Amino acid sequence: MPIATVNPATGETLKTYEAMDEEELDRRLQLAEATFRTYRTSGFADRARLLTRAAELLDEDQQDIARVMTTEMGKPVKQARAEAAKCAKAMRWYAEHAEALLADEEPDAADVRDSGASRVRVRYRPLGPVLAVMPWNFPLWQVMRFAAPALMAGNVGLLKHASNVPQTALYLEDLFHRAGYPEGCFQTLLIGSGQVDDVLRDERVKAATLTGSEPAGRAVASTCGEMIKKTVLELGGSDPYVVMPSADLDRAAAVAVTARVQNNGQSCIAAKRFIVHTDVYDAFAERFVAGMKALKVGDPMEDDTEIGPLATEQGRDDLEELVDDATRVGAKVLCGGHRLRRPELPGWYYPPTVLAGVTREMRIHREEAFGPVATLYRAGDLDEAVLIANDSPFGLSSNVWTRDEGDVDRFVRDLEAGGVYVNGMTASHPAFPFGGVKRSGYGRELSGHGIREFCNITTVWHGA
């Protein structure tokens, strides 16, 4: 993929960029290494001041950067503004909480005496330059949930962003520069995917984090495993949304629509598989399909648009292939099901779609549908609901709708996922750990768990 801004609402290429050559890439890696030597010794108060200033600037830039994101990847501009606001919130959260999250820990006094020490401390120290390989779907938020904790921990950041959001990527480097960070604390590397392996193998890079596809995660994990470098991977999901008989159906169906189509359906934590108890299946399906049909598809720059174009033409084609495969094998289309062909919408649009009668033989049952396509499953009882929910190679998050505490206990115990959201939709928050299991990856972002991922956890032992 060329490094370029291509407006997905029109298909027009607006701006192209040349990839950095080896000399420039080496200069930036040298700068990151040199900057880390001094930045790592800065205090939490100084780091918090810088991150808070960056949050203030982001708030001031919200309207402009939202329009850039929408131009580059097609999300409704109202959602783009919300994404920028969410990033600023997370930055302030880490500025306020990082020092406490990384405070020295004192083991139990009896264990200290038993070890023969007079004192033992556990200290969190930064690792060094960390490479972040990030996707286009939340071009600010995906980066910030790495950058804010990494910078507060004393690391420096290197960003290899998706090639279709170069303006957003360059904005992020400029944002931290304007906030007063030392040169080299956060750098955007305009490089192609073919150059990532070389960066990962460079001894100056100490760790890596990736949000993206399973093949990309395998490649990064393989190289970092060979080089013995720490990684955190978030590789997408096909989250279940389970509705049981005791659920508030009106609320469950309304939230289901938002949970599926947020960000034009291009969200790792979007609910994708809707598993409904047979006793309420028909009533839920009627409400859900009606809500999906009512969504406004249109120009993402208009505030009342609810569904914009998919980010890339290939993404639209891939989604279409999944739907076509399912219908060939017997899935029933309850709404949508074909790409939009409207002269006023020349870009890469796909309508809100609901498929019923999905079986294990269909690709969409086991592959992630990255767009506004939902699959409906009928479950005869709680056991079958759990079985269907876990019948996926992914395990990022999950949603459960029930008023029965016994149901809740069972789902929390048995669902194979990094999160269980009861009577609500999955959403990330800086205070809560975020990540998955199975092919959704490993490690955690956000919260204290996230800020400690790229720290050297050091035992400091003092003799008696």
C-alpha positions in Angstrom: 0.0 0.0 0.0 1.4 3.4 -0.9 1.8 6.0 1.8 -1.1 8.3 0.8 -4.3 10.0 1.8 -7.1 8.5 -0.3 -10.6 9.9 0.6 -12.8 6.7 1.0 -15.9 8.8 0.4 -14.8 9.6 -3.2 -11.8 7.3 -4.0 -9.7 10.4 -4.7 -6.0 10.4 -3.9 -5.4 13.7 -2.1 -1.8 13.5 -1.0 1.1 11.1 -1.3 4.4 10.7 0.6 7.7 9.1 0.0 8.9 6.5 2.4 11.9 7.4 4.5 15.2 6.1 3.2 17.6 4.0 5.3 19.8 7.0 6.1 16.8 9.0 7.5 15.5 6.0 9.4 18.9 5.4 11.0 19.1 9.1 12.0 15.7 8.8 13.8 16.6 5.6 15.6 19.9 7.3 16.8 17.9 10.2 18.0 15.4 8.0 19.8 18.2 6.2 21.6 20.0 9.4 22.6 16.8 11.1 23.8 15.9 8.1 25.9 19.2 8.4 27.9 18.1 11.8 29.3 14.3 11.6 29.2 14.3 8.4 31.3 15.8 10.5 34.2 13.0 13.1 34.1 10.6 13.2 37.0 6.9 12.3 36.9 5.9 16.0 37.4 7.8 17.1 34.3 6.3 14.2 32.2 2.8 15.0 33.5 3.2 18.7 32.6 4.2 17.8 29.1 1.4 15.3 28.6 -1.2 17.6 30.0 0.0 20.3 27.6 -0.3 17.9 24.7 -3.9 17.1 25.8 -4.7 20.9 25.9 -3.4 21.3 22.3 -5.4 18.3 21.2 -8.5 19.8 22.6 -7.8 23.0 20.7 -7.1 21.0 17.5 -10.2 18.8 17.8 -12.2 20.2 14.9 -9.3 20.2 12.5 -7.8 16.8 13.3 -11.3 15.2 13.2 -11.8 16.4 9.7 -8.3 15.0 8.8 -9.2 11.6 10.2 -12.6 11.5 8.4 -10.9 12.5 5.2 -8.3 9.7 5.6 -10.4 6.8 6.8 -14.0 7.7 6.5 -15.4 7.7 10.0 -18.3 10.0 10.7 -16.8 13.4 11.7 -18.9 13.5 14.9 -17.2 10.2 16.0 -13.8 11.6 15.0 -14.3 14.5 17.3 -15.3 12.1 20.1 -12.1 10.1 19.4 -10.0 13.2 19.8 -11.7 14.1 23.1 -11.2 10.5 24.4 -7.5 10.7 23.7 -7.2 14.0 25.6 -9.0 12.4 28.5 -6.7 9.4 28.5 -3.7 11.7 28.4 -4.9 13.6 31.5 -5.7 10.3 33.3 -2.1 9.0 32.8 -0.6 12.4 33.7 -2.5 12.2 37.0 -2.1 8.5 37.8 1.2 7.4 36.4 3.4 8.2 39.4 1.1 6.2 41.7 0.8 3.3 39.2 4.6 3.0 39.0 5.5 3.7 42.6 8.0 1.5 44.3 6.4 -1.6 45.9 7.4 -3.0 49.3 7.0 -6.8 49.7 5.6 -8.2 52.9 8.0 -7.6 55.9 8.1 -11.2 56.8 9.2 -12.2 53.3 11.9 -9.4 53.5 13.2 -10.8 56.8 13.1 -14.4 55.4 15.3 -13.3 52.5 17.9 -11.9 54.8 17.4 -8.4 53.7 16.9 -5.2 55.6 14.8 -3.8 52.8 13.4 -4.9 49.4 11.8 -2.7 46.8 10.2 -3.5 43.4 10.9 -0.6 41.0 9.5 0.0 37.6 12.1 1.4 35.1 11.5 2.3 31.4 12.9 0.0 28.7 13.8 2.4 25.9 12.5 3.2 22.4 9.3 1.2 21.8 8.0 0.7 18.2 4.2 1.0 17.8 2.7 -0.5 14.6 -0.8 0.9 14.5 -3.9 0.5 12.3 -6.1 3.1 10.6 -9.5 2.5 12.2 -8.9 4.7 15.3 -5.9 6.6 14.0 -5.6 8.8 17.2 -6.9 6.5 19.9 -5.0 3.4 19.0 -1.7 5.4 19.1 -2.6 7.3 22.3 -3.4 4.3 24.4 0.2 3.3 23.8 1.9 6.7 23.7 0.4 8.2 26.9 1.5 5.4 29.3 4.8 4.8 27.5 5.8 8.4 27.7 4.7 8.7 31.3 6.8 5.6 32.1 9.9 7.3 30.7 10.0 5.4 27.4 10.2 7.1 24.0 7.9 6.2 21.1 8.4 5.3 17.5 5.2 5.2 15.4 4.8 3.2 12.2 1.2 4.1 11.4 -1.0 2.6 8.7 0.0 3.8 5.3 -3.5 5.3 4.5 -3.4 7.8 7.5 -0.1 9.6 7.0 -1.5 13.1 7.8 -2.8 11.8 11.2 0.5 10.1 11.9 2.5 13.3 11.2 0.0 15.3 13.3 0.8 13.1 16.3 4.6 13.8 16.0 3.9 17.5 15.7 1.5 17.5 18.7 4.1 16.2 21.1 6.7 18.5 19.6 4.4 21.5 20.1 3.8 20.4 23.7 7.5 20.8 24.5 8.7 17.2 24.5 12.4 16.8 23.8 13.2 16.1 20.2 13.1 12.4 19.6 10.6 11.6 22.4 7.9 10.7 19.9 8.7 10.2 16.2 6.5 9.1 13.3 8.3 6.8 10.9 6.9 7.1 7.4 8.0 3.7 6.3 6.3 0.8 4.4 5.4 -2.5 6.0 8.5 -4.1 4.4 10.7 -1.9 6.5 9.2 -2.9 9.9 11.2 -6.1 10.3 14.5 -4.2 10.0 13.4 -1.7 12.7 12.3 -4.5 15.0 15.8 -6.2 14.6 17.6 -3.0 15.4 19.2 -3.2 18.8 18.2 0.4 19.6 14.5 -0.6 19.6 13.7 -2.4 22.9 10.1 -3.6 22.5 7.1 -3.4 20.2 3.3 -3.1 20.3 1.0 -3.9 17.5 -2.7 -3.5 16.9 -3.8 -5.0 13.6 -4.4 -8.2 11.7 -3.4 -11.7 12.8 -0.8 -12.1 10.0 0.8 -8.8 11.0 0.8 -9.9 14.6 2.5 -13.2 13.8 5.2 -11.4 11.8 6.0 -9.0 14.6 5.8 -11.6 17.3 8.1 -13.9 15.3 10.8 -11.3 14.8 10.6 -10.1 18.3 10.7 -13.6 19.6 13.9 -14.2 17.6 15.4 -11.0 19.0 14.1 -11.6 22.6 12.1 -8.4 22.7 8.8 -7.8 24.6 5.6 -7.4 22.6 2.0 -6.6 23.2 -0.4 -7.7 20.5 -4.1 -6.7 19.9 -5.2 -8.6 16.8 -8.9 -8.0 16.5 -11.9 -9.9 17.4 -15.3 -11.3 16.6 -17.1 -10.4 19.8 -20.2 -12.2 20.9 -23.3 -10.3 22.0 -25.5 -12.6 24.0 -29.1 -11.9 24.8 -31.0 -14.0 27.4 -34.7 -14.1 28.2 -34.5 -11.8 31.2 -32.9 -9.0 29.2 -34.4 -5.6 28.5 -35.0 -6.3 24.8 -35.7 -2.7 23.8 -32.4 -1.5 25.3 -30.5 -4.6 24.2 -31.5 -4.1 20.6 -30.9 -0.4 20.6 -27.4 -0.8 22.0 -26.7 -3.7 19.7 -27.0 -1.4 16.7 -24.5 1.0 18.1 -22.2 -1.9 19.2 -22.1 -3.2 15.7 -21.8 -0.1 13.5 -19.6 2.2 15.6 -16.8 3.5 13.4 -18.7 2.1 10.3 -18.4 -1.3 11.8 -14.6 -1.2 11.7 -13.8 -1.8 15.3 -12.0 -4.7 16.9 -14.3 -4.6 19.9 -17.5 -4.1 17.9 -20.1 -6.8 18.7 -20.2 -9.0 15.6 -22.0 -12.2 16.5 -25.4 -11.8 18.1 -26.4 -14.9 20.0 -30.0 -14.8 21.2 -31.9 -17.2 23.3 -34.7 -18.9 21.3 -37.4 -17.6 23.7 -36.6 -13.9 22.7 -34.9 -14.5 19.3 -37.8 -13.3 17.1 -38.6 -10.2 19.2 -34.9 -9.2 19.4 -34.3 -9.8 15.7 -37.3 -7.6 14.7 -36.1 -4.7 16.8 -32.4 -5.1 15.8 -33.1 -5.3 12.0 -35.4 -2.3 12.2 -32.6 -0.3 14.0 -30.1 -1.3 11.4 -32.4 -0.3 8.5 -33.0 3.1 10.1 -29.4 4.2 10.1 -28.4 7.0 7.8 -25.6 6.2 5.3 -24.0 9.2 3.8 -21.3 11.8 3.6 -19.1 11.3 6.7 -18.5 15.0 7.0 -22.1 15.6 7.8 -23.0 15.5 11.5 -26.1 13.5 11.0 -24.4 10.7 9.1 -24.3 7.5 11.1 -22.6 5.2 8.5 -19.8 6.4 6.3 -17.6 4.5 3.7 -15.3 1.7 4.6 -11.7 2.9 4.9 -10.4 1.1 1.8 -11.7 -0.4 -1.4 -10.0 -3.7 -0.5 -11.8 -3.7 2.9 -15.2 -3.2 1.2 -14.4 -6.1 -1.3 -13.3 -8.4 1.5 -16.5 -7.7 3.5 -18.6 -8.3 0.3 -16.9 -11.6 -0.2 -17.8 -12.8 3.3 -21.4 -11.9 2.8 -21.6 -13.5 -0.6 -19.9 -16.7 0.7 -22.5 -16.9 3.5 -25.5 -16.4 1.3 -24.2 -19.0 -1.2 -24.1 -21.5 1.6 -27.6 -20.7 2.9 -27.5 -17.6 5.1 -30.6 -15.4 5.0 -30.2 -11.7 4.4 -32.5 -9.7 6.7 -31.3 -6.3 5.5 -28.5 -5.0 3.3 -26.4 -7.6 1.7 -25.1 -5.8 -1.3 -22.7 -2.9 -1.9 -24.4 0.5 -2.3 -24.7 1.8 -5.8 -25.8 5.4 -5.4 -24.4 8.1 -7.7 -24.2 10.6 -4.8 -22.1 8.1 -2.8 -19.2 7.1 -5.1 -16.9 5.8 -2.4 -16.5 2.5 -0.7 -19.8 2.2 1.0 -21.5 -1.0 2.3 -24.9 -0.9 4.0 -25.8 -2.1 7.4 -26.4 -5.8 7.0 -27.9 -8.6 9.1 -27.4 -12.3 8.3 -29.4 -15.1 9.9 -28.9 -18.8 9.7 -25.1 -18.6 9.9 -23.4 -22.0 10.2 -19.9 -23.2 11.0 -19.3 -23.9 7.3 -19.4 -20.2 6.4 -16.3 -18.1 6.4 -18.0 -15.3 8.3 -18.5 -17.7 11.2 -14.8 -17.9 11.9 -13.4 -14.7 10.2 -13.7 -11.1 11.5 -16.3 -9.1 9.5 -14.7 -5.6 9.5 -17.7 -3.5 8.5 -21.4 -3.0 9.4 -22.4 -6.7 9.0 -24.0 -8.6 11.9 -24.6 -12.3 12.2 -27.6 -13.7 14.2 -27.5 -17.0 16.0 -30.3 -18.8 17.8 -29.3 -20.5 21.1 -31.6 -23.1 22.8 -30.3 -22.5 26.3 -27.4 -21.0 28.3 -25.1 -23.9 27.6 -25.5 -23.5 23.8 -25.1 -19.7 24.1 -21.7 -20.2 25.8 -20.7 -22.8 23.2 -21.5 -20.6 20.3 -19.8 -17.6 21.9 -16.6 -19.5 22.4 -16.7 -21.1 18.9 -14.3 -18.5 17.5 -10.6 -18.2 17.1 -10.8 -14.8 18.7 -11.3 -13.7 22.3 -11.1 -10.0 22.6 -14.3 -8.9 24.5 -17.9 -10.0 24.9 -21.3 -8.6 25.8 -24.0 -10.2 27.9 -27.6 -9.1 28.4 -29.4 -10.6 31.3 -31.0 -9.7 34.6 -30.2 -13.2 36.0 -27.2 -13.2 38.3 -26.8 -16.9 37.8 -26.4 -16.2 34.0 -23.9 -13.5 34.8 -21.8 -15.7 37.0 -21.7 -18.4 34.3 -20.7 -16.1 31.5 -18.0 -14.4 33.5 -16.6 -17.8 34.4 -16.8 -19.5 31.0 -16.6 -16.9 28.2 -13.1 -16.9 26.6 -12.5 -13.2 26.3 -10.4 -10.4 27.7 -13.6 -8.6 28.9 -17.2 -9.3 29.8 -19.6 -6.4 29.6 -22.9 -7.0 31.3 -26.0 -5.1 30.0 -23.8 -2.7 28.0 -21.5 -2.5 25.0 -17.7 -3.0 25.1 -15.8 0.3 25.4 -12.2 1.1 26.3 -11.4 3.4 29.2 -8.0 4.4 30.5 -8.6 3.0 34.0 -9.4 -0.5 32.8 -7.1 -3.1 31.2 -7.8 -3.8 27.5 -6.7 -6.8 25.5 -7.7 -10.4 24.6 -6.9 -14.1 24.5 -6.6 -16.7 21.8 -5.9 -15.2 18.4 -6.9 -11.7 19.6 -3.4 -11.4 21.0 -1.7 -11.1 24.4 -0.7 -8.4 26.9 -2.8 -5.5 28.0 -3.1 -1.8 27.2 -4.4 0.9 29.5 -4.7 1.0 33.3 -1.8 0.1 35.5 -1.4 -3.2 33.6 -0.8 -1.3 30.4 1.8 1.2 31.7 3.8 -1.6 33.3 4.0 -3.7 30.1 7.0 -1.8 28.8 8.8 -1.5 32.1 11.8 -3.3 33.6 10.4 -4.7 36.8 13.4 -4.5 39.0 13.9 -6.1 42.4 16.1 -3.9 44.7 17.5 -5.9 47.6 19.4 -4.4 50.6 21.5 -6.6 52.9 20.9 -6.5 56.6 
